[in-house]
Amino acid sequence: MDVRTVQHDTLDSVMWRYLGTTEGIERVIGMNRHLRDHGTVLPAGVHIHLPDDAPAPQTMRMVKLWD
């Protein structure tokens, strides 16, 4: 999946918006070496290739403190 950033995006916010998870961020950085040329906050219009087989978001188990 190919996406473009909007102003003030970070890589993890882009992954969360399109994939629903930030797992595998190292893989995405490896696929997009040009991201190293930018800081943490990406400028608008940067092309990012996201994997199509991204891991499914993990579910959280609810814990009750009181019954």
N, C-alpha and C positions, 0 to 999 in steps of 0.2 A: 504494500500500500504506500503510495506516495502522497505526502502532505506538505503544506507550506506553513511556516510560522506566521503568527500575527505579533504585533508589537508587544514587548515585555514577556514573551513566552520563554519558558525554560524547557529543557528536554523532558524532564519528568512531567511537567504539566501537559506537554503535547502527548506523551505516552498515555497519561491518565485519561485525557480527553478522547483519544481515538481507540485505545486498547482496553481501558478500564483497569490498568495495572502499570506499575513501574518495574515489575520484575523483568530481568533481561536487559537492563539499561546498558550493561557492558557490551552486549551483542549489538545493540543499536548503535552505540558509539563506534564499534568496529566496522559496521556497515556504512557509516557516514563519517569518514575520516576528516572531512572538511569542517565538521563541527568544532574541531580543536582550534580553528582559526578565530573563533568567536569566544566571548566570555560566557559566564554562566547564564546571563540573560541574552537571548538571541534576538537579533534584529528581525523586523518583519520581512517576509518573503524568502526565508531560507528554506531550501528544499530538503526534506528529510524522508528517507526510505524506511518504513517500518515493516517488520516481518509479518507475513500473513499467518504464520503459525505461532503467534504469541501465546504465552501461557495464560490459562484462564485465571481470572482474579480469584484470590483466596477468599473464602468466606470466614467470617469471624463467629465464634461460638459465644452465645450469650450466657453470662454467668449471673445468677441472682444472688444477691447478698442476703435477702430476706425472703421468706415464703409468704 
